[in-house]
Amino acid sequence: MVITKATEIEADEEHDRPRQVRVSGYTFDFRKALIPVDFTALSEGAMDYFLGLDATQRNPVFTKVWGRQMSQVTMVRTVEESAFGEQKVTETPRTNRDFVITGASSDPYLWDDDSTITAQEWKTALADREVALAAIKQRQDEYNASRAQTQAPAATSGGASGFNF
C-alpha cells in the first residue's frame, strides 16, 4: 500500500465511535492500476505508527499492511406520530463495513527505488488513473445524453386512478 495520508478522528460518544486513525492511500490491482483505499487503525500502537509516518501526497510511504474486515449492523428506528391509532414504527438495518489494520511491515519499502517503485512510475500511475476516470466520465455523459434524446415525455391518463398504499 502506498500511504498518502493518515488522519486522526476523535472519539464520538454519541455515535459510539472510538478514537481512530484513517489511513488513506492507494494499492495496485492485477492490471497494475491504482485503486484508492481507506483503512482504519484502532489500536494505540497502530495509530501512533501511522501518525508518525508523516505521509503526504508529496512524501508517500510504501509499506505492507494487513488486517480484517469488520461489519456492524445497526437498526435505525423511526417513529411517526399518528393523529389517532397506533404510531407507525419503521426499523431499517444499516450495515457499516470497515477495514481495520491489524499489522504492518516493520520496515517500509524503499521509496523511489528501482526494486520497488520509482517516483516517475508513481506519477505515471496517477496520470493513468486520471485518464481512466476521465474516460469513464465521458462515457457516462454520452450515455446520459443519448437517454435524454430517446426518452419521450410520459403521457398522463385522463381517467381517475385508484389510490393505493
URLINZI-V253937 format. One line per field, one symbol per residue. ss: DSSP state (a for helix, b for strand, c for the rest). phi: phi as a letter, one per 40 degrees, with the letter a starting at -180 (. if undefined). psi: psi as a letter, one per 40 degrees, with the letter a starting at -180 (. if undefined). A space follows every 10 residues. Layout:
ss=???
phi=???
psi=???
This chain:
ss=cbbbbbbbbc cbccccbccb bbbbbbbbcc cccbbbbbbb bccaaaaaaa aacccccccc bbccbbbbbb bbbbbbbbbb cccccccbbb bbbbbbbbbb bbbbcccccc bcccccbcaa aaaaaaaaaa aaaaaaaaaa aaaaaaaaaa cccccccccc ccccc
phi=.bcbabbcbc cbcccfbcca bcbbibbbcc cgccbcbbbb bbcdcccccc cccfcbccbc bbabbaiacb bbbbccbbbb cbcagcccbb bbcbbbbbbb cbaadcbccc cgbccbaccc cccccccccc cccccccccc cccccccccc cccccccccc bcbba
psi=hhheihhhhi igddefhihi hhhiaiiiae efihhhihih hdiddddddd dedfhiddgi hhihiiaihh ihhihhhhhh iidiaiihhh hhhhhhhihh heiihdhiih ifidechidd dddddddddd dddddddddd ddddddddde hiihiiieih iihi.
